[in-house]
Amino acid sequence: MGFKSGRQYILALELPTGATDRKMKSPQPNERGYKKHLAALKKNPGGFYIFEEPADETGFHPENFVDYECAFAADQIRQLHPRNLLDVGSYRHFILGLLAHFPITTIDVRSRQPICANETILTGDAKKINFPDHSFDVVLSLCALEHFGLSRYGDEFDLHADQKALGEMIRVLKPGGRMIFTTTIHHAQPAIAFNAHRIYTYGMLQAFCDGLLSFAKVMEH
Ligand SMILES: C[S@@+](CC[C@H](N)C(=O)[O-])C[C@H]1O[C@@H](n2cnc3c(N)ncnc32)[C@H](O)[C@@H]1O
């Protein structure tokens, strides 16, 4: 699907079954190997000054919900070929690679400076996105909505900040554009783990996004 139809779309991620409960093997202490290797190194330091800093990261490669949400978002974006993108509640790690391909605007309540030419930074609250209606092909927001308004990151305390921000995200989306977001969700009563994050139900998010053409699935973590 492209951006030509007159409606907006929303997509979110459903985590593969078992992904959240996949247990990582704890790295086992590697004391004996460490000491043996250190002794060998000290005998032949090759010009390096040697000091001890034991590190043991053996076992499975670490993996958590962030891997899944980033993979999901990347796959959606790859299919969409956006000409521009707004990232709402933005760390920079996910968008760094994307910046090679198209302009990205970020909005975050915490300030930072742009790191390359394709990056435009707005510092402010996502409740008020200082852009005209229908500005972006894609609006992205990964694991951010559930934090808005709880003051964890220094934003104004506002228990409706999440709904207000979603309204803004929809407003700045072009007709036919896509909003991609992830957040916390479960099937019981909605909850606020104050002031870390909210936990929504699917129905709540669906209601917030009323008016969008389609509402898909939301990840759990
Ligand atoms: C958990 S991080 C989001 C992670 C990020 N989206 C990523 O891709 O890794 C939440 C971000 O939302 C930002 N934030 C919190 N409240 C905000 C608000 N009201 N308006 C804009 N940004 C906000 C925080 O500063 C923080 O960078």
The ligand as an SDF file (V2000), in Angstrom:
LIG
                    3D

 27 29  0  0  0  0  0  0  0  0999 V2000
   11.6070    4.8440   25.9360 C   0  0  0  0  0  0  0  0  0  0  0  0
   12.0820    6.2550   25.0500 S   0  0  0  0  0  0  0  0  0  0  0  0
   11.6150    5.9200   23.3850 C   0  0  0  0  0  0  0  0  0  0  0  0
   12.5920    5.0550   22.6530 C   0  0  0  0  0  0  0  0  0  0  0  0
   12.7680    5.4160   21.2010 C   0  0  0  0  0  0  0  0  0  0  0  0
   11.5240    5.6810   20.4930 N   0  0  0  0  0  0  0  0  0  0  0  0
   13.5870    4.3700   20.4450 C   0  0  0  0  0  0  0  0  0  0  0  0
   13.3100    4.1500   19.2950 O   0  0  0  0  0  0  0  0  0  0  0  0
   14.4880    3.7710   20.9950 O   0  0  0  0  0  0  0  0  0  0  0  0
   10.8740    7.4660   25.4040 C   0  0  0  0  0  0  0  0  0  0  0  0
   11.2620    8.8180   24.8190 C   0  0  0  0  0  0  0  0  0  0  0  0
   10.1260    9.6600   24.8810 O   0  0  0  0  0  0  0  0  0  0  0  0
   10.5670   10.9540   25.2460 C   0  0  0  0  0  0  0  0  0  0  0  0
    9.4110   11.6590   25.8550 N   0  0  0  0  0  0  0  0  0  0  0  0
    8.8350   11.4190   27.0580 C   0  0  0  0  0  0  0  0  0  0  0  0
    7.7740   12.2200   27.2400 N   0  0  0  0  0  0  0  0  0  0  0  0
    7.6660   12.9730   26.0980 C   0  0  0  0  0  0  0  0  0  0  0  0
    6.7450   13.9520   25.6610 C   0  0  0  0  0  0  0  0  0  0  0  0
    5.7050   14.3220   26.4050 N   0  0  0  0  0  0  0  0  0  0  0  0
    6.9230   14.5040   24.4410 N   0  0  0  0  0  0  0  0  0  0  0  0
    7.9800   14.1340   23.6610 C   0  0  0  0  0  0  0  0  0  0  0  0
    8.8670   13.1920   24.0170 N   0  0  0  0  0  0  0  0  0  0  0  0
    8.7170   12.6170   25.2230 C   0  0  0  0  0  0  0  0  0  0  0  0
   11.7020   10.7130   26.2140 C   0  0  0  0  0  0  0  0  0  0  0  0
   12.5550   11.8320   26.3210 O   0  0  0  0  0  0  0  0  0  0  0  0
   12.3760    9.4930   25.5980 C   0  0  0  0  0  0  0  0  0  0  0  0
   13.4240    9.8490   24.7080 O   0  0  0  0  0  0  0  0  0  0  0  0
  1  2  1  0
  2  3  1  0
  2 10  1  0
  3  4  1  0
  4  5  1  0
  5  6  1  0
  5  7  1  0
  7  8  2  0
  7  9  1  0
 10 11  1  0
 11 12  1  0
 11 26  1  0
 12 13  1  0
 13 14  1  0
 13 24  1  0
 14 15  1  0
 14 23  1  0
 15 16  2  0
 16 17  1  0
 17 18  1  0
 17 23  2  0
 18 19  1  0
 18 20  2  0
 20 21  1  0
 21 22  2  0
 22 23  1  0
 24 25  1  0
 24 26  1  0
 26 27  1  0
M  CHG  2   2   1   9  -1
M  END
$$$$
